[in-house]
């Protein structure tokens, strides 16, 4: 079985010269300074981590445990787990999901990275093919992940992954589910910072590429 990838490339630039991609229910913001190899390593790592977590836990019934296994999958291909995860459970959620996310992750993300992630969501909203893929995958699995990626001042590649699960009895939202009008929803967020160095990626790259070769994924670069 060959890896199936669908791509749409046209002006896929963030304001800082970076790029962004939808990988099933993953929304990725690659900020400036990342090479093509860096981006591919992140995508392959997330494919692998998701696969490993699904083998060990039911993401719909226990998202917290699932994300722990997901984190372990990233660790197995060289990513360092920085600090404990941020966990948010709001059983009576309403309002702007991105505002709630930004508030809960203020200890993990700078204002600049939060701004860039919001910009990536705006790109998604106005990209029909990207939105269709993201919405289809999200409704199938009931969760989604979004992640800004950039090199930090220690020359480490750094990603902050937010795993979000939204249980709602009313899906009448302005943009898919960013802005819920009724307080009848449960919002679960697990987020964690991961870091890796170039030499570690080089150590795992060949084996990781081979491990995900048979995994069917759809990918769209946002315009």
Protein Blocks (a to p, Z undefined) as FASTA:
>chain_A
ZZddddddehiacfkopacddehjaccdddehiafklmmmmmmmmmmmmmmmmmmocfkl
mmmlmmmmmmmmmmmnopacehjadddddfbbgdjfklmmmmmmmmmpcfklmmmmmmmm
mmmmmmmklmmmmmmmmmmnopacdddddddfkopacddddddddddfbfcdfblplpcf
bdcbccddddddddddfklmmmmmmmmmmmmmmpccdddddZZ
